[in-house]
């Protein structure tokens, strides 16, 4: 799974790309419904992907992200200095724990030109009719640590593609 988030004055977005063991590419784009920092957008993208993986019941997942901060905070190499990142970090770790076998790897943008599935997603968005892409609006609110396990599951995302019916 590849993830990437971006934020600017007008809004924020997240991209998640799953690459199956058979080489099938499953791209998803999300417009985030709240203004946020780049780091929160990166966590949002990661969490959206993790929630989809939990829903797909993927027990083995390799995660690649170009956010050195997010990857290293999750690996424990960097401390979390900004308190606003703590809920996202903790929720991402919880989701990773539910998945089982997960590896995290930082992929620098400049060294990831060939295999960067997120760049493929961005380029296919500019080519109408070339590929179907589901675009959703979403904002993740990490669950309160004091909630019981059943109510925490209510925060999971389910992504479904609606079929277009030709009205003619």
C-alpha positions as CSV (number, residue, x, y, z in Angstrom):
1,X,0.0,0.0,0.0
2,X,1.2,3.5,-0.9
3,X,-0.1,6.6,0.7
4,X,0.3,10.3,0.3
5,X,-1.3,13.4,1.7
6,X,-1.1,17.0,0.7
7,X,-2.5,20.2,2.2
8,X,-2.6,23.8,1.0
9,X,-4.7,26.9,1.7
10,X,-7.7,25.8,-0.4
11,X,-7.9,22.3,1.0
12,X,-6.3,18.9,1.5
13,X,-6.3,15.6,-0.2
14,X,-5.2,12.0,0.3
15,X,-4.2,9.2,-2.1
16,X,-4.1,5.5,-1.3
17,X,-2.9,2.9,-3.8
18,X,-3.1,-0.8,-3.1
19,X,-1.0,-3.1,-5.3
20,X,-2.1,-6.7,-5.1
21,X,0.3,-9.7,-5.2
22,X,-1.0,-10.2,-8.7
23,X,0.1,-6.7,-9.7
24,X,-3.4,-5.2,-9.9
25,X,-3.4,-1.5,-8.9
26,X,-6.3,-0.2,-6.9
27,X,-6.1,3.6,-6.6
28,X,-8.3,5.8,-4.3
29,X,-8.4,9.6,-3.9
30,X,-10.0,11.4,-1.1
31,X,-10.6,15.1,-0.6
32,X,-10.3,15.8,3.1
33,X,-13.1,17.8,4.5
34,X,-11.1,19.8,7.0
35,X,-8.2,22.2,6.6
36,X,-5.0,20.7,8.1
37,X,-1.3,20.6,8.0
38,X,0.7,18.4,5.5
39,X,1.6,16.1,8.4
40,X,-2.0,15.6,9.4
41,X,-2.9,15.0,5.7
42,X,-0.2,12.3,5.5
43,X,-1.6,10.6,8.6
44,X,-5.2,10.9,7.2
45,X,-4.0,9.2,4.0
46,X,-2.3,6.4,6.0
47,X,-5.3,5.9,8.2
48,X,-7.7,5.8,5.3
49,X,-5.6,3.1,3.7
50,X,-5.3,1.1,7.0
51,X,-9.0,1.3,7.5
52,X,-9.6,-0.1,4.0
53,X,-7.1,-2.8,4.6
54,X,-8.8,-3.8,7.9
55,X,-12.1,-3.9,6.0
56,X,-10.5,-6.1,3.3
57,X,-9.1,-8.3,6.0
58,X,-5.6,-8.0,4.7
59,X,-3.4,-9.8,7.1
60,X,-0.1,-9.0,5.4
61,X,0.6,-5.4,4.3
62,X,3.7,-3.6,3.1
63,X,3.2,0.2,3.5
64,X,5.3,2.7,1.6
65,X,5.1,6.4,2.2
66,X,7.2,9.5,1.3
67,X,6.6,11.2,4.7
68,X,9.7,10.6,6.6
69,X,8.1,12.0,9.7
70,X,5.1,9.8,9.7
71,X,6.9,6.6,8.9
72,X,9.7,7.2,11.5
73,X,7.2,8.2,14.2
74,X,5.3,4.9,13.7
75,X,8.6,3.0,13.7
76,X,9.5,4.7,17.0
77,X,12.6,6.4,15.6
78,X,11.2,9.9,15.9
79,X,9.3,11.3,18.9
80,X,6.0,13.0,18.5
81,X,6.6,16.7,19.4
82,X,3.4,18.2,18.1
83,X,0.4,17.1,20.4
84,X,-2.1,17.4,17.5
85,X,-0.3,14.5,15.8
86,X,-0.7,12.1,18.8
87,X,-4.3,11.0,18.2
88,X,-3.5,10.1,14.6
89,X,-0.3,8.3,15.5
90,X,-2.0,6.3,18.2
91,X,-5.0,5.4,16.0
92,X,-2.6,4.3,13.1
93,X,-0.7,2.1,15.5
94,X,-4.0,0.5,16.7
95,X,-5.0,-0.2,13.1
96,X,-1.6,-1.7,12.3
97,X,-2.0,-3.9,15.4
98,X,-5.4,-5.2,14.0
99,X,-3.8,-6.1,10.7
100,X,-1.2,-8.5,11.8
101,X,1.9,-8.6,9.7
102,X,2.7,-5.0,8.6
103,X,5.9,-3.5,7.4
104,X,6.5,0.3,7.1
105,X,9.1,1.8,4.7
106,X,10.0,5.3,3.9
107,X,10.3,5.9,0.1
108,X,12.0,9.1,-0.9
109,X,10.2,10.9,-3.7
110,X,13.3,11.3,-5.8
111,X,14.2,7.6,-5.6
112,X,10.7,6.4,-6.2
113,X,10.0,7.7,-9.7
114,X,9.5,4.3,-11.5
115,X,7.4,2.5,-8.9
116,X,5.6,5.4,-7.4
117,X,2.0,4.3,-7.6
118,X,0.8,7.6,-6.3
119,X,2.4,9.5,-9.2
120,X,0.6,7.0,-11.5
121,X,-2.7,7.9,-9.7
122,X,-2.0,11.6,-10.2
123,X,-1.2,11.3,-13.8
124,X,-4.3,9.1,-14.5
125,X,-6.5,11.7,-13.0
126,X,-5.5,14.0,-15.9
127,X,-6.5,11.4,-18.5
128,X,-10.3,11.2,-18.6
129,X,-11.7,7.9,-19.6
130,X,-8.4,6.0,-19.1
131,X,-9.2,4.5,-15.7
132,X,-12.0,4.4,-13.2
133,X,-11.1,6.2,-10.0
134,X,-13.3,6.4,-7.0
135,X,-13.1,9.9,-5.3
136,X,-14.5,10.2,-1.9
137,X,-14.7,13.0,0.7
138,X,-13.6,12.0,4.2
139,X,-12.2,13.2,7.4
140,X,-10.9,10.8,10.0
141,X,-11.4,11.5,13.7
142,X,-9.3,9.1,15.7
143,X,-11.4,7.3,18.3
144,X,-11.2,8.3,22.0
145,X,-8.9,6.0,23.9
146,X,-11.6,5.5,26.6
147,X,-14.1,4.0,24.2
148,X,-14.9,0.3,24.3
149,X,-13.7,-2.0,21.5
150,X,-17.2,-2.3,19.8
151,X,-17.7,1.5,19.5
152,X,-14.2,1.9,18.1
153,X,-15.1,-0.3,15.2
154,X,-17.8,2.3,14.2
155,X,-14.9,4.6,13.0
156,X,-13.9,2.2,10.2
157,X,-14.3,3.3,6.6
158,X,-16.1,1.3,4.0
159,X,-15.5,2.2,0.4
160,X,-17.9,1.1,-2.3
161,X,-18.1,2.1,-5.9
162,X,-21.6,3.1,-7.0
163,X,-22.7,1.7,-10.4
164,X,-23.8,4.3,-13.0
165,X,-27.0,3.2,-14.6
166,X,-27.6,4.5,-18.1
167,X,-31.0,6.3,-17.8
168,X,-31.5,6.0,-21.6
